[in-house]
């Protein structure tokens, strides 16, 4: 048995042993590892498959370009004040460490396209933070084989075991928001959460349902909606539900942006907040305290979450093992001016 075959059997594959197995040159394997584009697609796929099969992982890695080290920050969508808060937190933590940030958007997808991943491999950053996104198994190994760690921020779905994640207690946030409305005397409460395929959206609705159950209330299915976390979703669902023959007296919007849409719908329908309708948001973005009326909302510590994710990523990049690989920060209800007891029946 050759030394190459012995290395592959022992799981200690090298660039040379993989090149020999596949009948390609060592520089060709190296080009694939370094994200170079000048490799035929079929050859690239064959090499990536071998790297994953042998669980290859680069042992020593240094930057390939001059300038400061970088981390990649990727959003599934990049068009809201929610994103800005996360960017601020990541950039602040990275700046202290002397690290630059590369910002990108995944076009609304919760899993990146290969073209995006190829660009990351070519940059060879210290690590990657994925916001409301995750990687497939093959994509995950492509980063691992280059010793590029990644952290998932506010995961879209349940991440595989071992994937470092940072989020907040969305179930508790949904529970607190709905409890507040129940305690004010509301009995017909609606919820507009985010997309049904996003984990935090479902968790907030679960908290909403739990608050109803503990109060002995029944949830009307017509008042449970999945929006998109943006203003349009809040406006559209708000208009629909507030136009029902028996409309809700309170709406828990699963984001502050959706709450703005609900406030607009209420205005157009001649409803006064909070006299005719109570509204609760989620996130506690800076704008929440400046809208009229100031928004009651659930504080999700986005800056702290972003700082935690960045710190965890930098620890992994240094070869350290973070004390926790799954971090869930607490949420807190912030009561302002947009909630009040429900109106008397004669007022509606």
Backbone torsions as a table, in degrees:
resi	resn	phi	psi	omega
1	UNK	NA	133.9	-178.7
2	UNK	-74.5	162.3	178.5
3	UNK	-63.5	-33.2	177.7
4	UNK	-62.6	-46.8	179.3
5	UNK	-63.0	-38.7	178.9
6	UNK	-64.3	-41.7	178.8
7	UNK	-60.8	-44.1	-177.8
8	UNK	-66.6	-38.7	179.0
9	UNK	-66.3	-35.6	-179.3
10	UNK	-78.2	-6.8	-178.5
11	UNK	78.7	14.1	179.8
12	UNK	-104.5	51.7	-176.0
13	UNK	-62.2	143.9	175.6
14	UNK	-120.9	169.9	175.7
15	UNK	-57.6	-41.4	-178.2
16	UNK	-65.1	-43.9	-177.4
17	UNK	-68.5	-36.1	177.8
18	UNK	-69.4	-40.4	177.7
19	UNK	-61.4	-42.5	-179.8
20	UNK	-65.5	-41.4	-179.5
21	UNK	-61.3	-40.9	-173.9
22	UNK	-90.5	-10.4	-178.6
23	UNK	73.0	32.4	176.1
24	UNK	-119.5	171.1	-178.8
25	UNK	-80.9	156.4	176.1
26	UNK	-60.4	-43.1	177.1
27	UNK	-59.7	-31.2	178.8
28	UNK	-66.3	-44.1	176.6
29	UNK	-62.6	-41.6	-179.9
30	UNK	-63.1	-38.7	177.8
31	UNK	-60.9	-42.9	179.3
32	UNK	-63.7	-44.1	179.4
33	UNK	-61.3	-32.3	-176.7
34	UNK	-94.0	7.8	174.8
35	UNK	74.9	20.1	179.7
36	UNK	-70.2	144.8	-176.0
37	UNK	-87.8	-14.8	-172.3
38	UNK	-88.0	50.6	174.2
39	UNK	-131.5	134.5	-178.8
40	UNK	-58.8	140.3	-177.8
41	UNK	-53.1	-42.6	-178.2
42	UNK	-65.7	-40.6	178.4
43	UNK	-67.1	-41.6	178.1
44	UNK	-58.8	-47.4	-179.0
45	UNK	-61.1	-39.9	179.9
46	UNK	-64.6	-41.2	-179.7
47	UNK	-69.4	-43.2	178.7
48	UNK	-60.3	-39.8	179.4
49	UNK	-63.3	-40.0	179.3
50	UNK	-69.2	-39.4	177.6
51	UNK	-59.8	-42.3	-179.5
52	UNK	-71.7	-41.8	-177.6
53	UNK	-61.9	-38.3	-178.7
54	UNK	-92.6	3.8	179.4
55	UNK	53.4	42.0	-179.7
56	UNK	-64.4	139.9	174.5
57	UNK	-143.1	125.6	179.4
58	UNK	-63.0	132.7	-175.6
59	UNK	-85.4	-44.5	-178.1
60	UNK	-123.6	128.7	-175.7
61	UNK	-136.7	132.1	175.6
62	UNK	-126.8	161.1	-180.0
63	UNK	-63.7	146.0	-178.7
64	UNK	-98.2	-10.5	-178.6
65	UNK	-126.2	157.6	177.0
66	UNK	-73.6	165.6	178.7
67	UNK	104.4	179.9	-176.3
68	UNK	-70.3	152.9	174.1
69	UNK	-63.8	155.4	-173.9
70	UNK	-126.2	154.2	162.8
71	UNK	-123.2	149.0	177.8
72	UNK	-98.3	131.7	176.9
73	UNK	-118.7	113.7	-174.4
74	UNK	-119.0	126.5	176.2
75	UNK	-103.8	145.5	174.1
76	UNK	-67.4	-32.5	175.3
77	UNK	-148.0	144.3	-172.4
78	UNK	-130.4	78.7	-177.6
79	UNK	-158.2	43.4	177.8
80	UNK	-154.4	163.4	177.6
81	UNK	-63.8	-25.8	176.4
82	UNK	-58.3	-44.3	179.1
83	UNK	-63.6	-40.0	-177.8
84	UNK	-59.8	-40.6	179.6
85	UNK	-63.1	-39.5	179.2
86	UNK	-67.5	-43.4	178.4
87	UNK	-58.5	-44.5	179.5
88	UNK	-57.6	-45.3	-178.4
89	UNK	-66.6	-43.6	179.3
90	UNK	-65.0	-46.0	-177.1
91	UNK	-63.0	-39.6	-179.6
92	UNK	-63.8	-44.9	-180.0
93	UNK	-68.7	-38.0	-180.0
94	UNK	-68.1	-38.6	-179.1
95	UNK	-61.9	-41.2	178.6
96	UNK	-60.6	-34.7	-179.1
97	UNK	-86.7	0.8	-179.4
98	UNK	72.6	31.7	-175.9
99	UNK	-117.0	138.9	175.8
100	UNK	-87.3	164.1	-178.5
101	UNK	-124.7	129.0	173.5
102	UNK	-103.7	123.3	-174.7
103	UNK	-104.5	134.7	177.4
104	UNK	-147.4	162.9	179.6
105	UNK	-122.8	145.8	-176.8
106	UNK	-101.1	17.0	175.2
107	UNK	66.9	30.3	178.8
108	UNK	86.1	-4.7	-179.7
109	UNK	-83.8	147.1	177.5
110	UNK	-93.2	1.8	173.3
111	UNK	-137.8	128.6	-174.3
112	UNK	-67.9	152.3	172.0
113	UNK	-74.9	157.8	-178.6
114	UNK	-62.9	-31.5	-179.8
115	UNK	-61.3	-38.7	177.6
116	UNK	-65.3	-44.3	-178.2
117	UNK	-65.3	-37.1	177.6
118	UNK	-60.9	-39.9	179.3
119	UNK	-65.5	-38.1	177.1
120	UNK	-64.0	-44.7	-179.5
121	UNK	-62.0	-35.7	178.9
122	UNK	-69.0	-34.5	178.3
123	UNK	-74.1	-30.5	-176.5
124	UNK	51.8	61.8	179.8
125	UNK	-73.2	171.7	174.1
126	UNK	-63.8	-33.0	-178.5
127	UNK	-177.8	178.9	-175.0
128	UNK	-132.9	136.3	170.4
129	UNK	-111.9	122.9	180.0
130	UNK	-107.3	122.4	-178.0
131	UNK	-102.3	122.8	-177.7
132	UNK	52.1	36.2	-178.7
133	UNK	-146.6	169.4	177.0
134	UNK	-154.2	175.4	-178.0
135	UNK	-112.8	148.4	168.6
136	UNK	-72.3	166.7	-176.9
137	UNK	-59.1	-43.5	-179.1
138	UNK	-66.7	-40.3	178.6
139	UNK	-65.1	-40.4	178.8
140	UNK	-59.0	-43.2	-179.3
141	UNK	-69.7	-29.7	177.0
142	UNK	-60.4	-39.9	176.0
143	UNK	-71.6	-44.3	-178.2
144	UNK	-61.9	-37.2	-177.8
145	UNK	-67.8	-23.0	176.5
146	UNK	-97.4	7.4	-177.0
147	UNK	57.7	41.5	175.5
148	UNK	-107.7	104.0	-178.8
149	UNK	-72.7	160.8	176.0
150	UNK	-143.0	152.8	178.0
151	UNK	-128.9	137.8	177.9
152	UNK	-99.7	126.2	-179.8
153	UNK	-103.8	122.3	178.8
154	UNK	52.3	65.5	-172.3
155	UNK	-54.6	141.3	179.2
156	UNK	-70.4	-38.9	178.7
157	UNK	-134.5	-176.3	179.2
158	UNK	-68.7	116.8	-176.3
159	UNK	-76.0	153.9	175.9
160	UNK	-60.4	157.3	178.3
161	UNK	-57.9	135.6	176.4
162	UNK	93.5	-10.0	179.7
163	UNK	-80.1	123.9	179.8
164	UNK	-67.0	131.1	-178.0
165	UNK	-136.9	150.5	173.6
166	UNK	-132.7	129.6	179.0
167	UNK	-153.4	-162.4	176.8
168	UNK	-134.7	169.6	-176.3
169	UNK	-82.2	85.9	-175.7
170	UNK	-68.4	-35.2	177.8
171	UNK	-61.8	-46.2	179.8
172	UNK	-62.8	-38.0	178.2
173	UNK	-63.5	-44.0	177.3
174	UNK	-64.2	-37.8	177.9
175	UNK	-63.5	-48.2	-176.6
176	UNK	-64.4	-41.3	-179.6
177	UNK	-62.0	-45.1	-176.7
178	UNK	-74.2	-38.4	175.7
179	UNK	-56.6	-43.4	179.8
180	UNK	-57.2	-44.6	-179.0
181	UNK	-68.8	-39.1	177.5
182	UNK	-63.4	-44.0	-179.1
183	UNK	-64.4	-27.3	176.0
184	UNK	-75.1	-13.2	178.6
185	UNK	110.6	2.2	179.7
186	UNK	-73.8	139.4	178.7
187	UNK	-123.6	-18.2	177.4
188	UNK	-115.9	91.8	-171.8
189	UNK	-115.6	133.4	178.3
190	UNK	-106.0	160.7	174.6
191	UNK	-135.1	136.4	171.7
192	UNK	-121.6	98.8	-179.0
193	UNK	-93.1	-166.8	178.7
194	UNK	-90.2	-164.6	-177.9
195	UNK	-56.8	144.9	-176.2
196	UNK	-66.4	-22.6	-177.9
197	UNK	-90.5	9.1	179.8
198	UNK	-107.0	128.3	-172.6
199	UNK	-58.2	-44.9	-177.2
200	UNK	-65.2	-31.3	176.8
201	UNK	-62.3	-47.4	-178.8
202	UNK	-66.5	-37.3	-179.3
203	UNK	-64.8	-38.7	179.3
204	UNK	-66.5	-37.6	176.3
205	UNK	-68.4	-37.4	176.8
206	UNK	-60.8	-41.6	176.4
207	UNK	-64.3	-39.6	175.8
208	UNK	-58.0	-46.9	179.9
209	UNK	-66.0	-39.1	-179.1
210	UNK	-63.4	-38.5	177.8
211	UNK	-63.8	-36.9	176.4
212	UNK	-65.9	-44.7	-177.4
213	UNK	-62.4	-43.7	-178.0
214	UNK	-68.7	-22.4	178.0
215	UNK	-94.0	0.6	-179.6
216	UNK	71.9	26.4	-178.9
217	UNK	-103.6	151.8	177.5
218	UNK	-98.4	136.1	177.5
219	UNK	-85.4	125.4	175.9
220	UNK	-81.2	118.2	-178.7
221	UNK	-56.9	-27.9	-179.9
222	UNK	-68.1	-15.7	-177.9
223	UNK	-104.0	12.7	176.7
224	UNK	-112.5	112.2	-174.5
225	UNK	-127.6	150.5	173.2
226	UNK	-109.9	115.7	177.4
227	UNK	-98.7	-145.5	-177.4
228	UNK	-131.0	10.8	-177.2
229	UNK	73.9	0.2	-177.3
230	UNK	-112.7	170.9	-173.9
231	UNK	-57.4	-43.4	-176.9
232	UNK	-58.4	-41.5	-179.9
233	UNK	-62.7	-42.7	178.0
234	UNK	-64.5	-41.1	-179.6
235	UNK	-65.2	-49.0	-176.3
236	UNK	-63.5	-49.3	-179.7
237	UNK	-69.5	-35.1	176.5
238	UNK	-61.0	-46.9	178.7
239	UNK	-59.6	-43.0	-178.3
240	UNK	-64.3	-48.7	-174.7
241	UNK	-73.8	-35.8	-179.8
242	UNK	-74.7	-10.7	176.8
243	UNK	-97.3	1.3	177.6
244	UNK	-66.4	155.1	175.9
245	UNK	-57.3	-35.5	176.7
246	UNK	-122.2	81.2	-173.3
247	UNK	-74.6	162.7	176.4
248	UNK	-70.5	153.7	173.5
249	UNK	-95.0	-7.9	179.5
250	UNK	-151.6	146.5	177.3
251	UNK	-130.6	126.8	171.8
252	UNK	-97.2	108.9	179.1
253	UNK	-91.8	130.3	-173.8
254	UNK	-73.2	9.7	172.6
255	UNK	-161.9	156.4	177.6
256	UNK	-63.8	-34.4	179.6
257	UNK	-65.0	-41.6	176.4
258	UNK	-66.0	-34.5	177.6
259	UNK	-61.6	-36.2	176.4
260	UNK	-61.8	-39.0	177.1
261	UNK	-64.7	-38.5	177.6
262	UNK	-65.0	-42.5	178.9
263	UNK	-60.5	-38.5	178.3
264	UNK	-66.4	-43.4	178.8
265	UNK	-61.2	-43.3	-179.6
266	UNK	-61.9	-43.1	179.1
267	UNK	-59.7	-45.3	-177.4
268	UNK	-66.3	-27.3	179.5
269	UNK	-91.9	5.1	176.9
270	UNK	77.5	22.7	-180.0
271	UNK	-97.7	140.7	179.4
272	UNK	-101.8	128.8	176.9
273	UNK	-101.1	126.0	9.6
274	UNK	-100.6	7.1	-174.7
275	UNK	-61.9	-45.4	-179.1
276	UNK	-96.4	-26.0	-174.6
277	UNK	-150.7	131.8	173.5
278	UNK	-97.1	142.9	-178.0
279	UNK	-133.2	131.6	175.1
280	UNK	-121.2	134.1	176.9
281	UNK	-102.0	-164.5	-180.0
282	UNK	-153.7	131.9	176.2
283	UNK	121.9	-38.1	-174.3
284	UNK	59.6	53.9	173.5
285	UNK	-67.3	157.9	-179.6
286	UNK	-54.1	-32.3	-179.0
287	UNK	-68.2	-18.4	-174.5
288	UNK	-61.3	-32.7	-177.3
289	UNK	-84.5	-9.6	-174.9
290	UNK	-104.6	-14.2	177.3
291	UNK	-72.7	163.7	178.3
292	UNK	-117.0	120.5	-4.3
293	UNK	-73.2	157.3	177.7
294	UNK	-56.8	137.4	-167.0
295	UNK	-85.6	126.2	165.5
296	UNK	-70.5	131.6	-173.2
297	UNK	-155.7	168.6	175.9
298	UNK	-97.7	120.7	178.9
299	UNK	-75.8	115.8	171.6
300	UNK	-105.1	117.1	-170.5
301	UNK	-73.6	72.9	-173.0
302	UNK	-60.9	-42.2	179.8
303	UNK	-62.8	-44.1	179.0
304	UNK	-66.1	-39.1	178.2
305	UNK	-62.7	-43.0	-179.2
306	UNK	-66.2	-41.3	178.2
307	UNK	-63.5	-42.8	179.4
308	UNK	-62.3	-43.7	179.9
309	UNK	-62.8	-41.7	-179.0
310	UNK	-67.5	-43.3	178.0
311	UNK	-60.9	-44.2	178.8
312	UNK	-61.3	-43.0	-179.2
313	UNK	-63.6	-43.2	-179.3
314	UNK	-66.8	-34.6	174.9
315	UNK	-63.0	-45.2	178.8
316	UNK	-62.8	-38.9	-179.9
317	UNK	-64.4	-30.4	177.7
318	UNK	-82.5	1.1	-179.3
319	UNK	84.3	10.4	179.4
320	UNK	-87.0	159.4	177.5
321	UNK	-106.2	107.6	-178.1
322	UNK	-58.8	146.4	-179.6
323	UNK	-60.0	-31.6	176.7
324	UNK	-131.5	135.8	177.3
325	UNK	-103.4	-9.4	173.5
326	UNK	-130.1	112.7	-176.4
327	UNK	-116.8	129.6	178.2
328	UNK	-127.2	109.4	-177.1
329	UNK	-84.7	155.4	-177.7
330	UNK	-76.8	150.4	173.2
331	UNK	-108.7	164.0	-177.3
332	UNK	-148.8	134.3	177.7
333	UNK	-75.4	132.0	176.8
334	UNK	-115.6	110.6	-176.9
335	UNK	-89.4	125.2	177.3
336	UNK	-125.1	-126.3	-169.0
337	UNK	-108.4	-3.1	-172.1
338	UNK	-93.0	7.0	178.2
339	UNK	-129.3	144.6	-179.3
340	UNK	-162.0	168.4	175.4
341	UNK	-57.2	153.8	-178.3
342	UNK	-66.9	155.5	178.4
343	UNK	-68.9	156.8	173.2
344	UNK	-65.7	150.2	-177.7
345	UNK	-52.1	-34.0	-177.8
346	UNK	-68.2	-18.3	-177.8
347	UNK	-82.7	-12.1	-173.9
348	UNK	-105.8	NA	NA
